[in-house]
Amino acid sequence: MRRLVLGAAGLAVAIAVAGTTYAVAATKAQNAPAAAAVAAAPATFAHPGVFVSRAQLDFVRGKVQAGAQPWKAAYDQMLGSRYASLSRTPKPRAIVECGSYSNPNNGCTDEREDALAAYTLSLAWYITRDSRYATRAIAIMDAWSATIKDHTNSNAPLQTGWAGSSWPRAAEIIRYTYPSWPNQARFGTMLRTVYLPKLINGSSSNGNWELSMMEAAIGISVFLEDRTSWDKAMAKFRARVPAYLYVTADGALPKGIGSIDTRTEIINYWQGQSTFVDGLSQETCRDFTHTGYGISAISHIAETTRIQGQDVYPEIADRLRHALGFHSKYQLGEGVPGWLCGGKLTLGLGPVTEVGYNALHNRMGIAMSNTQRLTEQSRPAGSNNLFVAWETLTHADNPA
């Protein structure tokens, strides 16, 4: 299976380098034999292996120590944020209650931001080797693992996905690069009993929900070395991506998801949009912010699969590069045609382009002029205060 997938990736690069339209190669990769789409979990998981690998971290550390840009500016931005504070006091709750748009907000912001802080502090530890950052990250993770029992109310699955995406990133770095974490087993139990059950069966809501939930489920599966959960989450991811990002190879309509399969149902699900073009998202006509959540989660999952030796970028490259380019173009200010969302877009894509741009443009050789412009002018990319943080630092021009 890996030979087939890597072969498709190699073909994509070769065609791009030769100057031929990349869509041909990406479509071939996208339509690779079904065996590639049903691969079982890795026989051996790589650690640290959620979103960032040791090789990627070493690359970043070297760049920051050398004062190279844009990494040094990104590092300074991170270290100056509230998430890197060595005096941060965690605010765990036994029950985190999150209604629609976090109303009510009983622990929702606290949980997400403590999880982001744990990840931020773990990055600071790795780059500086200052143990104070590691011990503060551990204190935050220990406080939550000793306390939380459940997530409730209507936004519970999404909240679990957002916080659950950040926790395993932090935990992987600390567990595999810092010498002492006595309560790591308790933290793993928290992920298995509080988070994973809320995530693993997915969601029938807008696509950004299930994609964020699968990002968390896959990251947790790596930390727990849970192959069954990995397989289930990856199956949902592979079904959701083509139901979230459209390419013309899909036909006249986007792919359906679940019971949403008639023309009327699909158009309603796609926010009333009835004209479909390469790169359109199921939530484009809702707003770019939620679309950015979905694109970001797709990129994050692809990074983790690549670290784990099961690179899905060749499968999703055509969809992801079109989606990034399409939304970057309008985020940069291009006029909105009348056929698109009634001629009106709600912008605000967020700091979500760096990972996909690095993977597709720098590693795979795909020309992405609009995405490149937006990415470079937005550096250093900060945090969306939900589940995205410091991606210029971790992924800008990172070849690892």
VEXTOR-425683 format. One record per residue (C-alpha): x negated, y negated, z negated; residue number from 1. Coordinates in Angstrom, 2 decimals, m for minus. Layout:
% VEXTOR-425683
     east    north       up  seq
        X        Y        Z  NUM
...
END
This chain:
% VEXTOR-425683
     east    north       up  seq
     0.00     0.00     0.00    1
    m2.74    m2.47    m0.93    2
    m4.50    m1.82     2.37    3
    m1.31    m2.66     4.24    4
    m0.71    m5.88     2.31    5
    m4.33    m7.04     2.46    6
    m4.36    m6.25     6.15    7
    m1.37    m8.51     6.69    8
    m3.08   m11.26     4.73    9
    m6.23   m10.86     6.79   10
    m4.23   m11.05     9.99   11
    m2.57   m14.24     8.76   12
    m5.93   m15.87     8.07   13
    m7.40   m14.77    11.38   14
    m4.49   m16.19    13.33   15
    m4.56   m19.45    11.36   16
    m8.30   m19.85    11.96   17
    m7.85   m19.21    15.65   18
    m5.40   m22.10    15.77   19
    m2.36   m20.01    16.67   20
     0.94   m20.74    14.96   21
     0.81   m19.13    11.52   22
     4.52   m18.34    11.43   23
     3.91   m15.32    13.65   24
     1.47   m13.77    11.21   25
     3.46   m14.71     8.15   26
     6.57   m13.17     9.66   27
     4.66    m9.95    10.31   28
     3.52    m9.93     6.69   29
     7.04   m10.69     5.54   30
     8.36    m7.76     7.57   31
     5.64    m5.35     6.42   32
     6.63    m1.71     5.90   33
     9.09    m1.11     3.09   34
     6.49     0.85     1.15   35
     4.75    m2.43     0.32   36
     7.92    m3.75    m1.29   37
     8.43    m0.86    m3.67   38
     4.95    m0.58    m5.13   39
     4.80     0.64    m8.70   40
     3.20    m1.36   m11.49   41
    m0.60    m1.52   m11.65   42
    m2.19     1.63   m13.00   43
    m4.44    m0.61   m15.10   44
    m3.54    m4.17   m16.02   45
    m6.20    m6.89   m15.77   46
    m6.71    m9.18   m18.78   47
    m6.50   m12.09   m19.22   48
    m4.06   m11.68   m16.40   49
    m1.03   m13.95   m16.64   50
    m1.18   m16.88   m14.21   51
    m4.91   m17.45   m14.77   52
    m7.70   m14.88   m14.66   53
   m11.06   m14.93   m16.39   54
   m12.73   m15.77   m13.07   55
   m10.39   m18.73   m12.56   56
   m11.01   m19.92   m16.11   57
   m14.76   m19.64   m15.62   58
   m14.50   m21.72   m12.43   59
   m12.56   m24.42   m14.29   60
   m14.94   m24.41   m17.25   61
   m17.92   m24.86   m14.96   62
   m16.31   m27.76   m13.12   63
   m15.31   m29.57   m16.31   64
   m18.74   m29.10   m17.86   65
   m20.30   m30.53   m14.70   66
   m17.96   m33.56   m14.81   67
   m16.64   m32.69   m11.35   68
   m13.39   m34.13   m10.01   69
   m10.46   m33.63   m10.01   70
   m10.99   m31.11   m12.81   71
   m12.58   m33.49   m15.32   72
    m9.75   m36.00   m14.96   73
    m7.23   m33.19   m15.28   74
    m8.98   m31.88   m18.38   75
    m9.04   m35.35   m19.96   76
    m5.33   m35.70   m19.20   77
    m4.62   m32.36   m20.88   78
    m6.78   m33.07   m23.92   79
    m5.10   m36.45   m24.37   80
    m1.61   m34.95   m24.39   81
     0.42   m34.15   m27.48   82
     0.14   m30.47   m26.61   83
    m3.59   m30.42   m27.37   84
    m3.29   m31.94   m30.83   85
    m5.22   m30.03   m33.50   86
    m2.77   m31.34   m36.10   87
     0.34   m29.99   m34.37   88
     2.79   m28.38   m36.80   89
     4.97   m25.70   m35.17   90
     8.74   m25.85   m35.68   91
     9.99   m22.27   m35.40   92
    13.64   m21.30   m35.85   93
    15.26   m17.95   m36.41   94
    18.02   m18.80   m33.89   95
    17.32   m21.14   m30.97   96
    20.66   m22.44   m29.68   97
    20.71   m24.08   m26.25   98
    23.84   m25.17   m24.48   99
    24.10   m26.49   m20.92  100
    21.35   m29.05   m20.30  101
    20.18   m28.24   m23.85  102
    23.33   m29.60   m25.47  103
    23.34   m28.57   m28.25  104
    19.59   m28.60   m28.66  105
    18.85   m26.59   m31.77  106
    15.21   m25.75   m31.40  107
    15.15   m25.74   m27.59  108
    12.63   m28.54   m27.10  109
    10.63   m27.42   m30.13  110
    10.26   m23.89   m28.79  111
     9.34   m24.89   m25.23  112
     6.84   m27.48   m26.39  113
     5.26   m25.22   m29.00  114
     4.82   m22.57   m26.30  115
     3.24   m25.15   m23.97  116
     1.03   m26.31   m26.83  117
    m0.18   m22.77   m27.46  118
    m1.09   m22.46   m23.78  119
    m2.74   m25.90   m23.73  120
    m4.80   m25.14   m26.83  121
    m5.84   m21.78   m25.42  122
    m7.15   m23.53   m22.28  123
    m8.97   m26.07   m24.45  124
   m10.52   m23.21   m26.44  125
   m11.77   m21.45   m23.33  126
   m13.28   m24.58   m21.81  127
   m14.89   m25.96   m24.99  128
   m15.46   m22.79   m27.05  129
   m14.35   m24.88   m30.02  130
   m12.64   m22.36   m32.28  131
   m10.35   m25.01   m33.75  132
    m8.28   m24.92   m30.58  133
    m7.95   m21.14   m30.71  134
    m6.97   m21.10   m34.37  135
    m4.34   m23.79   m33.78  136
    m2.90   m21.83   m30.84  137
    m2.79   m18.73   m33.04  138
    m1.06   m20.65   m35.83  139
     1.69   m21.72   m33.45  140
     2.18   m18.23   m32.02  141
     2.14   m16.68   m35.51  142
     4.74   m19.14   m36.80  143
     7.18   m18.22   m34.05  144
     6.55   m14.49   m34.16  145
     7.28   m14.51   m37.90  146
    10.55   m16.39   m37.49  147
    12.51   m16.17   m34.25  148
    15.27   m13.58   m33.91  149
    17.44   m14.68   m30.98  150
    18.47   m17.27   m28.39  151
    22.14   m18.20   m28.16  152
    24.67   m20.31   m26.21  153
    25.01   m20.75   m22.45  154
    21.42   m21.71   m21.62  155
    19.89   m18.90   m23.67  156
    18.60   m16.92   m20.63  157
    16.97   m19.96   m19.05  158
    15.51   m21.17   m22.34  159
    14.08   m17.70   m22.94  160
    12.57   m17.80   m19.45  161
    10.96   m21.20   m19.87  162
     9.40   m20.50   m23.26  163
     8.70   m16.91   m22.30  164
     6.65   m18.05   m19.32  165
     4.21   m20.03   m21.47  166
     3.80   m17.64   m24.41  167
     2.07   m14.77   m22.56  168
    m0.30   m17.15   m20.76  169
    m1.54   m18.37   m24.13  170
    m1.50   m14.93   m25.71  171
    m3.52   m13.34   m22.90  172
    m6.29   m15.94   m23.16  173
    m6.51   m15.72   m26.94  174
    m6.23   m11.94   m27.19  175
    m8.92   m11.24   m24.62  176
   m11.38   m14.10   m25.20  177
   m11.18   m14.92   m28.94  178
   m12.54   m12.43   m31.47  179
    m9.80   m12.44   m34.11  180
    m6.01   m12.54   m34.01  181
    m4.66   m10.35   m36.82  182
    m0.98   m10.85   m35.95  183
    m1.17   m10.17   m32.23  184
     0.87    m6.96   m32.58  185
     3.67    m8.92   m34.26  186
     3.59   m11.41   m31.41  187
     3.94    m8.54   m28.94  188
     6.92    m7.23   m30.90  189
     8.52   m10.67   m30.65  190
     8.09   m10.68   m26.87  191
     9.49    m7.15   m26.58  192
    12.50    m7.52   m28.88  193
    13.50   m11.19   m28.70  194
    12.49   m12.28   m25.19  195
    12.41    m9.32   m22.81  196
    16.01    m8.12   m23.41  197
    17.34   m11.60   m22.51  198
    15.26   m11.69   m19.32  199
    14.98    m8.32   m17.70  200
    18.50    m7.97   m16.30  201
    18.26   m11.28   m14.46  202
    20.92   m13.90   m13.82  203
    23.71   m14.59   m11.35  204
    23.31   m18.35   m11.83  205
    21.34   m20.68    m9.55  206
    18.12   m19.14    m8.28  207
    15.74   m21.16   m10.44  208
    17.20   m19.38   m13.48  209
    16.38   m15.87   m12.33  210
    13.01   m16.86   m10.90  211
    11.92   m18.45   m14.19  212
    13.28   m15.46   m16.07  213
    11.33   m13.07   m13.86  214
     8.18   m15.14   m14.29  215
     8.52   m14.67   m18.03  216
     9.39   m10.98   m17.72  217
     6.39   m10.27   m15.52  218
     4.02   m12.18   m17.80  219
     5.39   m10.35   m20.83  220
     5.06    m7.03   m18.99  221
     1.36    m7.74   m18.47  222
     0.78    m8.58   m22.13  223
     2.70    m5.50   m23.26  224
     1.31    m3.34   m20.42  225
     4.92    m2.37   m19.78  226
     5.07    m0.81   m16.32  227
     8.80    m0.14   m16.40  228
     9.62    m3.79   m17.08  229
     7.09    m4.91   m14.45  230
     8.79    m2.73   m11.81  231
    12.27    m3.96   m12.70  232
    11.23    m7.63   m12.75  233
     9.36    m7.33    m9.46  234
    12.38    m5.74    m7.78  235
    14.55    m8.66    m8.87  236
    11.89   m11.15    m7.75  237
    11.66    m9.57    m4.30  238
    15.44    m9.71    m3.90  239
    15.71   m13.28    m5.15  240
    12.98   m14.99    m3.09  241
    14.70   m14.51     0.30  242
    17.98   m15.53    m1.30  243
    16.34   m18.76    m2.52  244
    14.09   m19.88     0.36  245
    15.40   m19.68     3.92  246
    13.42   m19.03     7.11  247
    14.92   m18.76    10.58  248
    13.89   m15.11    10.79  249
    16.73   m14.44     8.32  250
    19.31   m15.17    11.01  251
    22.16   m17.64    11.04  252
    22.65   m17.50     7.28  253
    20.40   m17.13     4.24  254
    20.22   m13.78     2.52  255
    22.98   m13.10     0.05  256
    22.43   m12.16    m3.58  257
    24.63    m9.86    m5.61  258
    28.27   m10.26    m4.61  259
    27.57   m13.51    m2.73  260
    27.48   m12.25     0.84  261
    30.18   m13.84     3.03  262
    29.56   m17.02     5.04  263
    31.86   m19.09     2.83  264
    30.34   m17.73    m0.38  265
    26.79   m18.34     0.82  266
    27.48   m21.91     1.96  267
    29.18   m22.69    m1.35  268
    26.24   m21.17    m3.21  269
    23.86   m23.30    m1.15  270
    25.58   m26.45    m2.44  271
    27.79   m26.83     0.66  272
    24.90   m26.93     3.14  273
    25.87   m25.23     6.41  274
    22.85   m26.04     8.60  275
    19.83   m23.94     7.72  276
    16.22   m24.68     8.65  277
    12.83   m23.30     7.66  278
    12.01   m24.12     4.04  279
    15.48   m25.05     2.83  280
    16.18   m23.90    m0.71  281
    19.38   m22.71    m2.28  282
    19.16   m25.77    m4.56  283
    17.81   m28.42    m2.16  284
    21.18   m30.16    m2.00  285
    21.57   m29.96    m5.74  286
    18.33   m31.81    m6.46  287
    14.60   m31.45    m5.92  288
    13.86   m31.06    m9.62  289
    15.66   m27.73    m9.96  290
    14.31   m26.68    m6.57  291
    10.83   m27.40    m7.92  292
    11.48   m25.09   m10.84  293
    12.23   m22.25    m8.44  294
     9.27   m22.93    m6.15  295
     6.98   m23.16    m9.16  296
     8.14   m19.87   m10.65  297
     7.63   m18.15    m7.28  298
     4.06   m19.47    m7.12  299
     3.35   m18.48   m10.71  300
     4.58   m14.93   m10.18  301
     2.49   m14.63    m7.02  302
    m0.61   m15.74    m8.96  303
    m0.03   m13.08   m11.59  304
     0.54   m10.33    m9.02  305
    m2.67   m11.32    m7.27  306
    m4.64   m11.08   m10.52  307
    m3.09    m7.66   m11.10  308
    m4.21    m6.36    m7.71  309
    m0.73    m6.45    m6.12  310
    m0.86    m9.71    m4.19  311
     2.61   m10.71    m2.94  312
     1.46   m13.89    m1.21  313
     1.39   m12.17     2.21  314
     5.04   m11.17     1.70  315
     6.24   m14.64     0.75  316
     3.74   m16.87     2.56  317
     6.03   m18.00     5.36  318
     8.88   m18.89     3.00  319
     6.68   m20.61     0.46  320
     4.63   m22.68     2.89  321
     7.80   m23.87     4.68  322
     9.50   m24.68     1.37  323
     6.51   m26.64     0.10  324
     6.14   m28.54     3.36  325
     9.86   m29.25     3.78  326
    10.33   m30.66     0.30  327
     6.98   m32.47     0.25  328
     7.94   m34.30     3.44  329
    11.04   m35.83     1.89  330
     9.37   m36.39    m1.46  331
     6.80   m38.47     0.44  332
     9.57   m40.68     1.78  333
    10.66   m39.38     5.17  334
    14.18   m40.42     6.13  335
    16.93   m37.92     5.43  336
    18.93   m36.75     8.48  337
    22.71   m36.70     8.25  338
    22.96   m32.93     8.60  339
    20.88   m32.39     5.45  340
    22.88   m32.59     2.23  341
    25.18   m35.20     3.75  342
    22.22   m37.49     4.39  343
    21.36   m37.91     0.70  344
    18.73   m36.15    m1.41  345
    18.03   m36.40    m5.11  346
    14.23   m36.38    m5.31  347
    11.90   m35.50    m8.17  348
    10.06   m32.35    m7.12  349
     7.68   m32.48   m10.08  350
     4.09   m31.24   m10.52  351
     4.73   m27.94    m8.73  352
     2.74   m27.92    m5.47  353
    m0.84   m27.31    m6.64  354
    m0.66   m23.53    m7.10  355
     1.05   m22.66    m3.84  356
    m1.06   m25.13    m1.90  357
    m4.29   m23.66    m3.23  358
    m3.19   m20.11    m2.47  359
    m1.82   m20.70     1.01  360
    m4.08   m23.47     2.31  361
    m7.41   m22.86     0.58  362
    m7.36   m19.08     0.29  363
    m5.30   m18.11     3.35  364
    m6.23   m20.94     5.70  365
    m2.73   m22.24     6.46  366
    m2.41   m25.85     7.60  367
    m0.11   m27.71     5.18  368
    m0.46   m31.43     5.89  369
     2.61   m32.69     3.99  370
     1.94   m30.50     0.98  371
    m1.70   m31.55     1.01  372
    m0.79   m35.25     0.99  373
     1.67   m34.89    m1.86  374
    m0.62   m32.64    m3.89  375
    m3.69   m34.83    m3.56  376
    m1.89   m38.10    m4.24  377
    m0.21   m36.60    m7.33  378
    m3.43   m35.44    m9.00  379
    m3.97   m34.79   m11.77  380
    m0.71   m32.86   m12.08  381
     0.56   m32.93   m15.64  382
     3.44   m31.07   m17.29  383
     7.18   m30.97   m16.71  384
     7.51   m30.28   m20.47  385
     9.37   m27.05   m19.71  386
     7.05   m24.38   m18.30  387
     4.67   m26.15   m15.88  388
     1.40   m27.60   m17.18  389
    m2.08   m28.67   m16.05  390
    m2.11   m27.03   m12.63  391
    m4.67   m29.38   m11.10  392
    m7.00   m28.25   m13.87  393
    m6.34   m24.54   m13.40  394
    m5.73   m24.22    m9.66  395
    m7.05   m27.18    m7.66  396
    m9.40   m25.74    m5.01  397
    m9.90   m22.69    m7.24  398
   m11.25   m19.87    m5.05  399
   m11.26   m17.19    m7.76  400
END
